[in-house]
Amino acid sequence: MADDRPLLLGCGILHKEVRLLIEKNNWPLDTLFLDSMLHVDFDALARSLQSALERDAGCRNFVFYGACHPLMEQMLHRAGAFRTVGQNCVEMLLGVERFGEELAGGAYFLLEDWALRWDQMITRTFGRNPMIVRDIFTGSHSVLLCLRTPCSADFSAAAEHAARQAGLPLRWLDVTLDNLESVLHTAFNRRLRSS
């Protein structure tokens, strides 16, 4: 990595979308994406974030994460870094209003990366009992909302499998990258101003 380039340290769940936007806007950024599966293990997420922030302490870091860990802000403050604005990656992708509407409508959001690793994610989080998994999802959600971006491949088979396991109807939403681009643009400009 070039010493004069800011580092965007981020969750890998939208790595294709973020890289596309960096290229589109010619933002002089280096990137380091962490495994999105870290979200199911707070200790592993904290260790990975702290390690990456310490390893690249000389860089002008900013972070593509939501409030994905209860100590996120403290970790970033200690490292002299900041994160993109947003509760989570889905809010950054959809925008606050649409995110809130879909959440209020009972949506459990599913992106390509997690759909493709659904069994691994669910087993790590809830164990192997299919009835428990179904009860958890149907108890708090009414639909499995799959978000398809311009970068998404066809993950319909994985999404259908996830919906069956969750016991929820499947709905698709095609999403532009406009809101995500705005979030990243704001963060990149903040990083440049703070240099």
TORPA-4810 file (N, C-alpha, C, O; in nm, 3 decimals):
<nodes>
NODE_1_0.083_-0.118_0.000_0.000_0.000_0.000_0.087_0.125_0.000_0.190_0.130_0.067_M
NODE_2_0.046_0.222_-0.074_0.120_0.348_-0.078_0.097_0.424_0.051_-0.016_0.430_0.101_A
NODE_3_0.205_0.482_0.106_0.196_0.551_0.235_0.102_0.671_0.231_0.045_0.707_0.334_D
NODE_4_0.085_0.732_0.115_0.005_0.854_0.108_-0.141_0.826_0.077_-0.221_0.919_0.068_D
NODE_5_-0.178_0.700_0.061_-0.316_0.666_0.027_-0.392_0.622_0.150_-0.343_0.540_0.227_R
NODE_6_-0.511_0.677_0.170_-0.593_0.628_0.281_-0.629_0.481_0.261_-0.635_0.432_0.148_P
NODE_7_-0.651_0.413_0.372_-0.692_0.273_0.370_-0.838_0.264_0.411_-0.877_0.312_0.518_L
NODE_8_-0.917_0.203_0.328_-1.055_0.171_0.362_-1.056_0.027_0.413_-1.037_-0.068_0.336_L
NODE_9_-1.078_0.013_0.543_-1.086_-0.118_0.607_-1.234_-0.150_0.621_-1.308_-0.075_0.684_L
NODE_10_-1.277_-0.261_0.563_-1.420_-0.283_0.563_-1.464_-0.426_0.577_-1.386_-0.520_0.565_G
NODE_11_-1.592_-0.439_0.601_-1.658_-0.568_0.599_-1.665_-0.615_0.454_-1.695_-0.536_0.365_C
NODE_12_-1.639_-0.741_0.432_-1.637_-0.794_0.297_-1.773_-0.820_0.235_-1.780_-0.863_0.120_G
NODE_13_-1.881_-0.795_0.308_-2.012_-0.831_0.257_-2.048_-0.756_0.129_-2.118_-0.811_0.044_I
NODE_14_-2.002_-0.634_0.114_-2.027_-0.556_-0.008_-1.896_-0.520_-0.078_-1.886_-0.413_-0.138_L
NODE_15_-1.798_-0.608_-0.071_-1.667_-0.575_-0.128_-1.673_-0.549_-0.278_-1.602_-0.461_-0.328_H
NODE_16_-1.755_-0.623_-0.350_-1.764_-0.601_-0.496_-1.822_-0.463_-0.526_-1.776_-0.392_-0.616_K
NODE_17_-1.923_-0.426_-0.450_-1.988_-0.297_-0.470_-1.896_-0.182_-0.434_-1.889_-0.082_-0.506_E
NODE_18_-1.826_-0.196_-0.323_-1.734_-0.090_-0.280_-1.620_-0.074_-0.380_-1.583_0.038_-0.415_V
NODE_19_-1.563_-0.186_-0.425_-1.454_-0.177_-0.523_-1.501_-0.112_-0.654_-1.428_-0.033_-0.714_R
NODE_20_-1.622_-0.146_-0.697_-1.677_-0.085_-0.818_-1.688_0.066_-0.802_-1.655_0.141_-0.894_L
NODE_21_-1.735_0.111_-0.687_-1.751_0.255_-0.665_-1.617_0.326_-0.652_-1.602_0.439_-0.699_L
NODE_22_-1.519_0.262_-0.592_-1.385_0.320_-0.584_-1.328_0.339_-0.724_-1.272_0.443_-0.756_I
NODE_23_-1.344_0.237_-0.807_-1.295_0.244_-0.944_-1.372_0.351_-1.024_-1.312_0.430_-1.096_E
NODE_24_-1.503_0.351_-1.012_-1.587_0.448_-1.085_-1.548_0.591_-1.054_-1.542_0.676_-1.143_K
NODE_25_-1.520_0.618_-0.926_-1.491_0.755_-0.881_-1.342_0.788_-0.880_-1.303_0.900_-0.847_N
NODE_26_-1.259_0.691_-0.917_-1.113_0.711_-0.915_-1.064_0.759_-0.779_-0.975_0.844_-0.772_N
NODE_27_-1.121_0.705_-0.673_-1.076_0.743_-0.540_-0.942_0.675_-0.513_-0.930_0.553_-0.526_W
NODE_28_-0.842_0.752_-0.475_-0.711_0.692_-0.445_-0.712_0.627_-0.306_-0.671_0.687_-0.207_P
NODE_29_-0.760_0.504_-0.303_-0.775_0.430_-0.178_-0.715_0.291_-0.189_-0.721_0.228_-0.295_L
NODE_30_-0.657_0.246_-0.083_-0.626_0.105_-0.069_-0.739_0.043_0.012_-0.806_0.112_0.088_D
NODE_31_-0.761_-0.086_-0.005_-0.869_-0.152_0.066_-0.819_-0.278_0.135_-0.725_-0.343_0.091_T
NODE_32_-0.884_-0.308_0.243_-0.864_-0.434_0.314_-1.002_-0.475_0.364_-1.062_-0.407_0.448_L
NODE_33_-1.052_-0.587_0.313_-1.184_-0.634_0.351_-1.172_-0.756_0.442_-1.099_-0.851_0.413_F
NODE_34_-1.246_-0.751_0.552_-1.249_-0.862_0.646_-1.369_-0.951_0.614_-1.466_-0.907_0.553_L
NODE_35_-1.360_-1.075_0.655_-1.464_-1.174_0.630_-1.596_-1.130_0.695_-1.598_-1.098_0.813_D
NODE_36_-1.703_-1.130_0.619_-1.833_-1.089_0.673_-1.885_-1.185_0.779_-1.972_-1.148_0.858_S
NODE_37_-1.834_-1.305_0.783_-1.877_-1.403_0.883_-1.830_-1.365_1.024_-1.876_-1.424_1.122_M
NODE_38_-1.741_-1.268_1.035_-1.698_-1.223_1.167_-1.813_-1.166_1.248_-1.804_-1.156_1.370_L
NODE_39_-1.921_-1.127_1.181_-2.037_-1.069_1.251_-2.103_-1.167_1.346_-2.173_-1.126_1.438_H
NODE_40_-2.081_-1.295_1.326_-2.145_-1.393_1.413_-2.058_-1.428_1.533_-2.093_-1.518_1.611_V
NODE_41_-1.945_-1.358_1.550_-1.854_-1.383_1.662_-1.791_-1.249_1.702_-1.692_-1.206_1.643_D
NODE_42_-1.849_-1.184_1.803_-1.801_-1.052_1.844_-1.654_-1.051_1.882_-1.582_-0.956_1.849_F
NODE_43_-1.608_-1.155_1.950_-1.466_-1.159_1.991_-1.375_-1.164_1.869_-1.275_-1.093_1.862_D
NODE_44_-1.410_-1.249_1.772_-1.328_-1.260_1.651_-1.333_-1.131_1.570_-1.232_-1.089_1.514_A
NODE_45_-1.449_-1.067_1.565_-1.460_-0.939_1.494_-1.371_-0.835_1.560_-1.299_-0.763_1.490_L
NODE_46_-1.376_-0.824_1.692_-1.293_-0.727_1.763_-1.145_-0.754_1.740_-1.068_-0.661_1.713_A
NODE_47_-1.105_-0.880_1.751_-0.963_-0.913_1.730_-0.918_-0.877_1.588_-0.810_-0.820_1.569_R
NODE_48_-1.000_-0.911_1.489_-0.964_-0.885_1.350_-0.957_-0.736_1.320_-0.864_-0.690_1.253_S
NODE_49_-1.054_-0.662_1.369_-1.053_-0.517_1.348_-0.932_-0.453_1.415_-0.860_-0.374_1.354_L
NODE_50_-0.911_-0.487_1.541_-0.799_-0.428_1.614_-0.666_-0.464_1.549_-0.577_-0.379_1.538_Q
NODE_51_-0.652_-0.587_1.506_-0.529_-0.630_1.440_-0.505_-0.552_1.311_-0.394_-0.505_1.286_S
NODE_52_-0.609_-0.538_1.231_-0.595_-0.465_1.104_-0.566_-0.318_1.129_-0.483_-0.259_1.060_A
NODE_53_-0.633_-0.257_1.226_-0.609_-0.117_1.257_-0.468_-0.094_1.311_-0.404_0.006_1.277_L
NODE_54_-0.419_-0.186_1.394_-0.283_-0.174_1.449_-0.177_-0.197_1.342_-0.075_-0.129_1.338_E
NODE_55_-0.202_-0.296_1.255_-0.106_-0.329_1.150_-0.085_-0.212_1.055_0.026_-0.188_1.007_R
NODE_56_-0.192_-0.140_1.028_-0.185_-0.028_0.934_-0.199_0.106_1.006_-0.260_0.199_0.954_D
NODE_57_-0.140_0.114_1.125_-0.156_0.235_1.208_-0.098_0.359_1.142_-0.144_0.470_1.171_A
NODE_58_0.000_0.344_1.054_0.057_0.460_0.987_-0.030_0.514_0.875_-0.006_0.624_0.825_G
NODE_59_-0.129_0.437_0.835_-0.218_0.478_0.725_-0.327_0.570_0.778_-0.353_0.577_0.898_C
NODE_60_-0.387_0.638_0.687_-0.502_0.722_0.722_-0.627_0.636_0.704_-0.695_0.642_0.602_R
NODE_61_-0.656_0.557_0.807_-0.764_0.460_0.800_-0.902_0.523_0.812_-0.921_0.620_0.885_N
NODE_62_-0.995_0.468_0.740_-1.135_0.483_0.775_-1.202_0.350_0.747_-1.151_0.267_0.672_F
NODE_63_-1.316_0.330_0.809_-1.371_0.196_0.820_-1.511_0.189_0.759_-1.597_0.272_0.787_V
NODE_64_-1.531_0.089_0.673_-1.662_0.061_0.616_-1.728_-0.047_0.701_-1.722_-0.166_0.670_F
NODE_65_-1.791_-0.001_0.807_-1.865_-0.088_0.898_-1.978_-0.004_0.956_-1.970_0.119_0.961_Y
NODE_66_-2.081_-0.072_0.999_-2.184_-0.007_1.078_-2.149_-0.023_1.225_-2.032_-0.042_1.260_G
NODE_67_-2.250_-0.017_1.309_-2.230_-0.038_1.452_-2.238_-0.188_1.478_-2.324_-0.235_1.553_A
NODE_68_-2.148_-0.262_1.417_-2.154_-0.408_1.414_-2.094_-0.474_1.537_-2.103_-0.596_1.553_C
NODE_69_-2.035_-0.395_1.623_-1.978_-0.445_1.747_-2.011_-0.344_1.856_-2.005_-0.224_1.831_H
NODE_70_-2.046_-0.390_1.977_-2.083_-0.295_2.082_-1.972_-0.197_2.118_-1.999_-0.088_2.169_P
NODE_71_-1.848_-0.234_2.093_-1.734_-0.146_2.126_-1.671_-0.085_2.001_-1.556_-0.041_2.005_L
NODE_72_-1.745_-0.081_1.892_-1.690_-0.031_1.765_-1.632_0.109_1.780_-1.517_0.133_1.741_M
NODE_73_-1.708_0.200_1.836_-1.661_0.339_1.844_-1.536_0.352_1.931_-1.446_0.429_1.898_E
NODE_74_-1.529_0.277_2.040_-1.411_0.282_2.126_-1.288_0.229_2.052_-1.180_0.287_2.062_Q
NODE_75_-1.304_0.118_1.979_-1.192_0.062_1.904_-1.140_0.161_1.801_-1.020_0.181_1.787_M
NODE_76_-1.233_0.223_1.729_-1.193_0.318_1.625_-1.129_0.443_1.685_-1.032_0.495_1.630_L
NODE_77_-1.182_0.490_1.796_-1.126_0.608_1.862_-0.982_0.583_1.904_-0.894_0.666_1.882_H
NODE_78_-0.957_0.466_1.965_-0.821_0.432_2.006_-0.725_0.427_1.888_-0.607_0.460_1.901_R
NODE_79_-0.775_0.385_1.772_-0.690_0.372_1.653_-0.683_0.502_1.574_-0.607_0.510_1.477_A
NODE_80_-0.759_0.603_1.613_-0.759_0.728_1.538_-0.829_0.716_1.404_-0.798_0.788_1.309_G
NODE_81_-0.924_0.624_1.396_-0.998_0.600_1.272_-1.144_0.635_1.295_-1.186_0.660_1.408_A
NODE_82_-1.221_0.638_1.189_-1.365_0.659_1.200_-1.433_0.567_1.100_-1.367_0.509_1.013_F
NODE_83_-1.564_0.556_1.112_-1.637_0.465_1.024_-1.737_0.542_0.938_-1.769_0.658_0.964_R
NODE_84_-1.784_0.474_0.838_-1.889_0.528_0.755_-2.015_0.548_0.840_-2.035_0.479_0.940_T
NODE_85_-2.097_0.641_0.799_-2.220_0.670_0.873_-2.327_0.568_0.835_-2.355_0.546_0.718_V
NODE_86_-2.385_0.506_0.936_-2.492_0.411_0.913_-2.495_0.304_1.020_-2.391_0.266_1.074_G
NODE_87_-2.614_0.256_1.047_-2.632_0.151_1.148_-2.565_0.022_1.103_-2.503_-0.047_1.184_Q
NODE_88_-2.578_-0.012_0.975_-2.518_-0.133_0.921_-2.508_-0.121_0.769_-2.549_-0.020_0.711_N
NODE_89_-2.454_-0.223_0.705_-2.431_-0.216_0.561_-2.562_-0.208_0.482_-2.566_-0.146_0.375_C
NODE_90_-2.667_-0.270_0.533_-2.795_-0.264_0.462_-2.850_-0.122_0.464_-2.901_-0.075_0.362_V
NODE_91_-2.840_-0.055_0.577_-2.884_0.084_0.583_-2.802_0.171_0.488_-2.856_0.260_0.422_E
NODE_92_-2.672_0.145_0.481_-2.586_0.222_0.390_-2.625_0.196_0.245_-2.614_0.286_0.162_M
NODE_93_-2.668_0.077_0.215_-2.706_0.040_0.080_-2.844_0.096_0.043_-2.862_0.150_-0.066_L
NODE_94_-2.940_0.083_0.133_-3.078_0.122_0.104_-3.110_0.268_0.137_-3.201_0.326_0.078_L
NODE_95_-3.038_0.326_0.229_-3.073_0.457_0.282_-3.158_0.439_0.407_-3.225_0.337_0.424_G
NODE_96_-3.153_0.537_0.493_-3.219_0.528_0.623_-3.368_0.503_0.609_-3.423_0.416_0.676_V
NODE_97_-3.434_0.580_0.523_-3.580_0.570_0.512_-3.626_0.433_0.462_-3.711_0.370_0.523_E
NODE_98_-3.568_0.388_0.351_-3.609_0.259_0.295_-3.574_0.144_0.389_-3.651_0.050_0.405_R
NODE_99_-3.458_0.153_0.450_-3.417_0.052_0.548_-3.520_0.043_0.661_-3.563_-0.066_0.697_F
NODE_100_-3.557_0.158_0.715_-3.655_0.162_0.823_-3.790_0.106_0.783_-3.853_0.033_0.860_G
NODE_101_-3.834_0.139_0.661_-3.962_0.089_0.611_-3.961_-0.064_0.600_-4.054_-0.131_0.645_E
NODE_102_-3.856_-0.117_0.541_-3.848_-0.262_0.522_-3.833_-0.335_0.655_-3.891_-0.441_0.676_E
NODE_103_-3.756_-0.276_0.745_-3.738_-0.336_0.877_-3.871_-0.337_0.952_-3.906_-0.437_1.015_L
NODE_104_-3.943_-0.226_0.946_-4.074_-0.218_1.012_-4.173_-0.318_0.952_-4.266_-0.363_1.019_A
NODE_105_-4.153_-0.351_0.825_-4.238_-0.448_0.758_-4.200_-0.593_0.785_-4.258_-0.685_0.727_G
NODE_106_-4.102_-0.613_0.872_-4.065_-0.748_0.913_-3.954_-0.814_0.833_-3.937_-0.936_0.840_G
NODE_107_-3.879_-0.736_0.757_-3.776_-0.794_0.671_-3.654_-0.844_0.749_-3.606_-0.778_0.841_A
NODE_108_-3.607_-0.961_0.709_-3.473_-1.005_0.742_-3.396_-0.990_0.612_-3.430_-1.053_0.511_Y
NODE_109_-3.292_-0.908_0.613_-3.219_-0.875_0.492_-3.113_-0.981_0.461_-3.041_-1.026_0.550_F
NODE_110_-3.106_-1.019_0.336_-3.008_-1.117_0.294_-2.934_-1.065_0.171_-2.994_-1.033_0.069_L
NODE_111_-2.803_-1.057_0.184_-2.716_-1.019_0.073_-2.648_-1.144_0.017_-2.645_-1.249_0.082_L
NODE_112_-2.594_-1.131_-0.101_-2.536_-1.245_-0.172_-2.435_-1.322_-0.087_-2.441_-1.445_-0.080_E
NODE_113_-2.343_-1.252_-0.024_-2.235_-1.318_0.050_-2.291_-1.409_0.160_-2.244_-1.521_0.177_D
NODE_114_-2.390_-1.361_0.233_-2.446_-1.443_0.340_-2.538_-1.551_0.285_-2.547_-1.658_0.343_W
NODE_115_-2.605_-1.525_0.175_-2.690_-1.629_0.114_-2.603_-1.747_0.073_-2.640_-1.863_0.095_A
NODE_116_-2.489_-1.719_0.014_-2.401_-1.825_-0.033_-2.337_-1.904_0.082_-2.292_-2.017_0.062_L
NODE_117_-2.333_-1.844_0.200_-2.274_-1.912_0.316_-2.377_-1.929_0.427_-2.342_-1.934_0.545_R
NODE_118_-2.501_-1.938_0.388_-2.612_-1.944_0.482_-2.595_-2.055_0.586_-2.603_-2.029_0.706_W
NODE_119_-2.570_-2.177_0.543_-2.560_-2.289_0.637_-2.450_-2.265_0.740_-2.468_-2.291_0.859_D
NODE_120_-2.338_-2.217_0.694_-2.226_-2.189_0.784_-2.264_-2.079_0.884_-2.236_-2.091_1.003_Q
NODE_121_-2.326_-1.973_0.836_-2.364_-1.862_0.923_-2.469_-1.905_1.026_-2.456_-1.873_1.144_M
NODE_122_-2.569_-1.977_0.982_-2.677_-2.019_1.071_-2.627_-2.117_1.176_-2.662_-2.105_1.293_I
NODE_123_-2.546_-2.212_1.135_-2.492_-2.310_1.230_-2.408_-2.241_1.337_-2.420_-2.273_1.455_T
NODE_124_-2.325_-2.147_1.296_-2.241_-2.075_1.394_-2.325_-1.993_1.490_-2.290_-1.979_1.607_R
NODE_125_-2.434_-1.939_1.442_-2.516_-1.850_1.523_-2.619_-1.923_1.608_-2.634_-1.893_1.727_T
NODE_126_-2.690_-2.019_1.548_-2.805_-2.080_1.615_-2.793_-2.230_1.638_-2.880_-2.289_1.703_F
NODE_127_-2.688_-2.292_1.587_-2.674_-2.436_1.602_-2.740_-2.512_1.488_-2.774_-2.452_1.385_G
NODE_128_-2.757_-2.642_1.504_-2.801_-2.728_1.395_-2.948_-2.770_1.402_-2.994_-2.847_1.317_R
NODE_129_-3.022_-2.723_1.499_-3.161_-2.765_1.512_-3.250_-2.681_1.419_-3.267_-2.561_1.443_N
NODE_130_-3.306_-2.740_1.313_-3.383_-2.663_1.215_-3.509_-2.600_1.274_-3.552_-2.494_1.227_P
NODE_131_-3.569_-2.661_1.374_-3.689_-2.603_1.434_-3.656_-2.475_1.512_-3.733_-2.379_1.510_M
NODE_132_-3.542_-2.475_1.579_-3.499_-2.355_1.652_-3.474_-2.242_1.554_-3.516_-2.129_1.576_I
NODE_133_-3.405_-2.274_1.445_-3.377_-2.173_1.342_-3.507_-2.114_1.288_-3.522_-1.992_1.280_V
NODE_134_-3.599_-2.200_1.253_-3.728_-2.155_1.199_-3.804_-2.071_1.302_-3.860_-1.967_1.268_R
NODE_135_-3.807_-2.116_1.427_-3.878_-2.041_1.532_-3.818_-1.902_1.552_-3.891_-1.805_1.571_D
NODE_136_-3.686_-1.894_1.548_-3.620_-1.764_1.567_-3.658_-1.668_1.455_-3.693_-1.553_1.480_I
NODE_137_-3.651_-1.715_1.332_-3.680_-1.627_1.219_-3.827_-1.591_1.209_-3.861_-1.474_1.190_F
NODE_138_-3.915_-1.688_1.222_-4.058_-1.659_1.209_-4.111_-1.582_1.329_-4.214_-1.516_1.319_T
NODE_139_-4.041_-1.590_1.441_-4.084_-1.516_1.559_-4.058_-1.368_1.551_-4.124_-1.290_1.620_G
NODE_140_-3.963_-1.327_1.467_-3.929_-1.184_1.462_-3.931_-1.124_1.322_-3.908_-1.004_1.306_S
NODE_141_-3.959_-1.205_1.219_-3.959_-1.155_1.082_-4.077_-1.212_1.005_-4.132_-1.317_1.040_H
NODE_142_-4.115_-1.142_0.899_-4.225_-1.191_0.816_-4.184_-1.219_0.672_-4.261_-1.277_0.596_S
NODE_143_-4.062_-1.179_0.634_-4.016_-1.200_0.497_-3.863_-1.204_0.494_-3.797_-1.134_0.570_V
NODE_144_-3.811_-1.285_0.406_-3.667_-1.285_0.379_-3.647_-1.197_0.256_-3.685_-1.235_0.146_L
NODE_145_-3.589_-1.081_0.276_-3.573_-0.983_0.168_-3.431_-0.990_0.113_-3.335_-0.950_0.178_L
NODE_146_-3.420_-1.042_-0.008_-3.289_-1.055_-0.073_-3.260_-0.930_-0.153_-3.338_-0.889_-0.238_C
NODE_147_-3.146_-0.870_-0.124_-3.105_-0.748_-0.191_-3.009_-0.783_-0.303_-2.903_-0.842_-0.281_L
NODE_148_-3.047_-0.745_-0.423_-2.966_-0.773_-0.542_-2.911_-0.640_-0.592_-2.987_-0.548_-0.621_R
NODE_149_-2.779_-0.631_-0.602_-2.714_-0.509_-0.652_-2.667_-0.532_-0.795_-2.673_-0.645_-0.845_T
NODE_150_-2.621_-0.427_-0.862_-2.566_-0.446_-0.997_-2.444_-0.539_-1.000_-2.406_-0.587_-1.107_P
NODE_151_-2.384_-0.564_-0.885_-2.267_-0.651_-0.878_-2.302_-0.796_-0.845_-2.216_-0.884_-0.851_C
NODE_152_-2.426_-0.820_-0.810_-2.467_-0.954_-0.767_-2.466_-1.054_-0.882_-2.506_-1.023_-0.994_S
NODE_153_-2.421_-1.173_-0.851_-2.437_-1.286_-0.943_-2.575_-1.346_-0.914_-2.649_-1.294_-0.830_A
NODE_154_-2.609_-1.452_-0.983_-2.736_-1.519_-0.958_-2.721_-1.606_-0.832_-2.657_-1.710_-0.836_D
NODE_155_-2.781_-1.561_-0.724_-2.777_-1.640_-0.600_-2.917_-1.684_-0.559_-2.945_-1.703_-0.441_F
NODE_156_-3.004_-1.700_-0.659_-3.143_-1.736_-0.630_-3.156_-1.873_-0.563_-3.237_-1.889_-0.472_S
NODE_157_-3.077_-1.971_-0.605_-3.087_-2.104_-0.542_-3.048_-2.096_-0.394_-3.113_-2.157_-0.310_A
NODE_158_-2.944_-2.022_-0.363_-2.901_-2.007_-0.224_-3.007_-1.931_-0.143_-3.032_-1.964_-0.027_A
NODE_159_-3.067_-1.830_-0.204_-3.171_-1.753_-0.135_-3.294_-1.839_-0.108_-3.353_-1.831_0.000_A
NODE_160_-3.333_-1.920_-0.204_-3.448_-2.009_-0.186_-3.421_-2.110_-0.074_-3.510_-2.140_0.006_E
NODE_161_-3.300_-2.161_-0.069_-3.261_-2.253_0.039_-3.272_-2.182_0.175_-3.324_-2.239_0.271_H
NODE_162_-3.222_-2.060_0.182_-3.227_-1.984_0.307_-3.372_-1.959_0.349_-3.406_-1.973_0.466_A
NODE_163_-3.456_-1.923_0.254_-3.597_-1.896_0.286_-3.666_-2.021_0.339_-3.745_-2.013_0.433_A
NODE_164_-3.636_-2.136_0.280_-3.695_-2.261_0.329_-3.651_-2.287_0.473_-3.733_-2.323_0.558_R
NODE_165_-3.523_-2.270_0.499_-3.474_-2.296_0.635_-3.530_-2.197_0.736_-3.560_-2.234_0.849_Q
NODE_166_-3.544_-2.072_0.695_-3.596_-1.970_0.785_-3.748_-1.979_0.802_-3.804_-1.926_0.898_A
NODE_167_-3.813_-2.047_0.708_-3.958_-2.058_0.714_-4.028_-1.929_0.677_-4.138_-1.901_0.723_G
NODE_168_-3.962_-1.850_0.592_-4.015_-1.719_0.553_-4.036_-1.713_0.402_-3.964_-1.777_0.326_L
NODE_169_-4.135_-1.634_0.358_-4.148_-1.611_0.214_-4.030_-1.528_0.165_-3.973_-1.448_0.239_P
NODE_170_-3.995_-1.550_0.040_-3.880_-1.483_-0.020_-3.928_-1.368_-0.107_-4.022_-1.382_-0.186_L
NODE_171_-3.863_-1.253_-0.091_-3.892_-1.137_-0.176_-3.759_-1.079_-0.222_-3.662_-1.076_-0.146_R
NODE_172_-3.755_-1.033_-0.345_-3.634_-0.974_-0.403_-3.650_-0.824_-0.415_-3.758_-0.773_-0.443_W
NODE_173_-3.539_-0.754_-0.394_-3.537_-0.610_-0.414_-3.409_-0.575_-0.489_-3.299_-0.600_-0.440_L
NODE_174_-3.424_-0.518_-0.608_-3.309_-0.470_-0.684_-3.271_-0.332_-0.632_-3.355_-0.243_-0.622_D
NODE_175_-3.143_-0.316_-0.599_-3.094_-0.197_-0.532_-2.984_-0.132_-0.616_-2.893_-0.200_-0.664_V
NODE_176_-2.992_-0.001_-0.632_-2.883_0.071_-0.698_-2.772_0.093_-0.594_-2.787_0.061_-0.477_T
NODE_177_-2.662_0.146_-0.640_-2.551_0.176_-0.550_-2.545_0.324_-0.515_-2.446_0.371_-0.459_L
NODE_178_-2.651_0.398_-0.547_-2.650_0.543_-0.526_-2.629_0.581_-0.381_-2.546_0.666_-0.350_D
NODE_179_-2.704_0.519_-0.290_-2.691_0.556_-0.149_-2.555_0.513_-0.094_-2.492_0.588_-0.020_N
NODE_180_-2.512_0.394_-0.130_-2.380_0.347_-0.086_-2.271_0.440_-0.136_-2.177_0.471_-0.063_L
NODE_181_-2.283_0.483_-0.259_-2.185_0.576_-0.315_-2.181_0.706_-0.236_-2.074_0.760_-0.209_E
NODE_182_-2.296_0.757_-0.199_-2.303_0.880_-0.120_-2.236_0.862_0.017_-2.163_0.950_0.063_S
NODE_183_-2.263_0.748_0.082_-2.203_0.719_0.212_-2.050_0.713_0.200_-1.979_0.770_0.283_V
NODE_184_-2.002_0.644_0.099_-1.857_0.632_0.080_-1.795_0.766_0.041_-1.686_0.800_0.087_L
NODE_185_-1.863_0.841_-0.042_-1.813_0.973_-0.084_-1.797_1.065_0.038_-1.696_1.134_0.051_H
NODE_186_-1.896_1.065_0.126_-1.890_1.146_0.248_-1.773_1.104_0.335_-1.701_1.189_0.387_T
NODE_187_-1.754_0.974_0.352_-1.645_0.924_0.436_-1.509_0.956_0.374_-1.416_0.995_0.444_A
NODE_188_-1.498_0.938_0.243_-1.370_0.966_0.175_-1.336_1.115_0.189_-1.221_1.149_0.219_F
NODE_189_-1.432_1.202_0.169_-1.407_1.346_0.184_-1.370_1.382_0.327_-1.285_1.468_0.350_N
NODE_190_-1.433_1.318_0.423_-1.398_1.342_0.563_-1.253_1.302_0.589_-1.180_1.372_0.659_R
NODE_191_-1.213_1.188_0.533_-1.075_1.142_0.551_-0.977_1.242_0.490_-0.873_1.271_0.549_R
NODE_192_-1.010_1.294_0.372_-0.921_1.391_0.308_-0.912_1.519_0.389_-0.803_1.576_0.400_L
NODE_193_-1.022_1.566_0.445_-1.022_1.688_0.525_-0.944_1.672_0.654_-0.886_1.769_0.705_R
NODE_194_-0.941_1.551_0.708_-0.873_1.530_0.836_-0.725_1.500_0.820_-0.654_1.481_0.920_S
NODE_195_-0.677_1.495_0.697_-0.536_1.461_0.672_-0.445_1.577_0.707_-0.323_1.567_0.692_S
</nodes>
